[in-house]
């Protein structure tokens, strides 16, 4: 079975009055396990649509999206929901933590969506948080965390179900330079050590040093950027 993420000639149309606009235009990309890829480009270039299609939140109008060997257009809404829960880890611009849950429960709520929370799940969540430098924050609520700690919690939450693909949408948008480097360096480290296929959409070109490949999105078209 092919693992990672594969998009082949993917087009996504939106209706605008009587016209059809291609938000994505014949996009092809393959991201293999352990590979950390960045997508840069101006606002309105199609980056958000690209991530939504890659993350099984939107269906492509044309072309093929394969995740861990499964062709997404052939799956039912229920099957897509299961894929999003178990196969994809999302890291958003703002950490999107639940205000009334402590750090440990931010991870366990994801497990609860998959079924009952077992003792082994709790131990796995604690171990993961300790690995990400949050061992002393298990009982802390989001309001007591720094911006970097919130994003590290969000990274842990994205990893807790051991997904094959990580999708990060502007993960450094709310962070200062030092914290931004810490967070992207951590994502890169986890992608490598856990063999995840990962895509980061970013405006922050200082973060590209952590990525294996860089692509530019412009007018719905995706092109590889030569290193250097």
N, C-alpha and C positions, 0 to 999 in steps of 0.2 A: 504493500500500500504506500502511495506517495504521502509523505508527511509535509508539514509546513503549509504555505499558502501559495496558490497558483491562480493568477487571473489571466485570461487569454481573450484579447480583442473585446474587452468589456466596454459597452456603451450604455449610458443612462440618460434617457430623455426626460425632460419636464415640459409640460404644456405651458405656453405663455400666450394667452389669447388664442388665436387660431394657428399660432406658430409652434413648432417643436424645437426646443433648445437642447443641445447635447451638453449636459453638465460633465459627462465623461465621454471621451471620444477615442474608441479603439485602444483602451488601456490594457497593456500586458506587463505582468511582473511576476517573478517567482522569488519567494523568500523561503530559504531552507532553514531547518532547525539549527540554532546557534548563530543565526545571522541577524544583525541589527541594522535596519535600513532606515534612512531618513528621507522624508518627502518635504521639499520646500516649495514656496511659490507665493504669489501675491494673494490677497483676500479676493474671494470670488473666482478663484482659478479652478475650483472643483475638488479641493483637498478634503473638505468635510463630506462631500458625496462619496468620494473614494473610500474614506474610512468607514462610512456607513454601509457601503456595499461589501467591503472586505469583512466587516463585522457582522454580516447577515442581518443588518437592521433594515436595509433596502434591497430590493431585488433588481438585478441588472435588467435592462431592456433587451440587450443583445450580449452575446459572448458567454464565457464560461468562468465561473468562480469555483475553485476546488479547495476545500479545507480538509486536511488530513485524509485526502483521497476521496472525499464525498463531494459530489457536484450539487451546489446549494439550490439551484433552480428546480431540482427534482424533489426537494424535501417539502413536507407540509409545514404549516405555521407552527404546529406543535413540535415537530422535529427541529425546526430552526431555533425555537426557544431553548430546547435542550442543548443544541450546539452552542448557542451564546452563553449558556450557563457553564457548560463543562469544557468546551474547547477553546474559548476565547477569554482572555483577561483584558479588561478595559481600564486604562488610566486616563482620567479626564484632566481638563485645564485646571479647574479647582478640584480639590481632592474629593468633593462630593461625599463627605462622611456624614453619617446620620448623627445629628446633634445630641440625641439622648442615649447613644450607645457608647460604651467605653471602647478602648482600642481592641481588646480581645474580642468583644462582641461584634465589632465591625466585620471581623473575619467569620465568626460563627454564624452570623445571619446569612451569609452566602451558603454555608453548609446546610443550614436549616431549609433553604430553598430546594436543596437536593434531596431532602428527606430528614430523618431524625439525626440529631447531633450526638455522636458517640464520644466516649471518653478519649478514644484515640484521636478524634478530630480536634478536641480541645488541646491535647498534647502537641499535635502537629502544628496548630495555630500558634501556641506559645513558642515552640522551637523556631518557627519561621520568623516571628516577631523578634526573638532574641538575635537571630542571624542578621536581621536588618537594623540592629542597634536600638530596639524598642523594648527590650526585656524589662526595663524599669518603668514602663509606661502602660502596662497591661490594663490597669484600672483607671487610667486617665481618660477624660472626655475631650472631644475635639477643641473646646474653648481653651483648654489648658495646654494645647500643643503649639509648637512653632510651625511656621509654614513648611519647613523641611520635614518635620516629624509627621505632619498631616500627609504629605506626599509619600513618605516612606510607608505609612499605614495603608495608603491607597495602593502602593506597589504590592505590599503583602496581601491585600485583599484580592488583587488581580491574579496572584500566584496560588492562592489557597486551594483551588480546585485542580491544580496541576494542568492548566490548559496547554494546548500545543502552540497557540498563537497569542502574542501580546500586541495590543494596539494602543498607542499613547497619543493623545490629542493635546498638543501644546502643554506638556507636563511641567514646564518651567515658567509658564506665563505669570504666575503670582509670586515668583521667588526672586531674591537678589542674586547677583552673579555667583557668589560663593555657594549658596544653597543650590542654585541651578546646576552647577558642576557636580555637586555631591549627588543630586538626585539622578542625573543622566548617567553618571559614572556607575551608580548602583544598578540602574536598569540594565546597562550594558553588561555588567558583571553577572547579574542574575540570568540574563539571556544566554550568555556563554556557558555558565556552570550548569544550568538546567536544560540546555539545548532547546530553547524556545525560538520560534520564528517571530521576529518583532519588527513592527513599523512604527516610527515616530514622525508625526506631522509637527513641524516646528517653524517658527519665524526666526529663531535664534541661531544664527549661523555659527556662533562660538561653540555650539554643542555638537557640531558635525564631526569633530575629531574623535568622538566615541563610536562613530558608525562605520560599518563595513562598506556600505554603498550609499550614494546620495542620488536622489532623483528630483527633477524639477517638474512641477505641475503648472501648466499655463494653458488657459482656454480649453481645459478639459483633456489636454494631451500630456502624457507622462514621458519624459525623456531622461536617460541616465546622464549624470554629470560626471565628467572625467575627473579623477582625483587630481588635486593640486590646481 
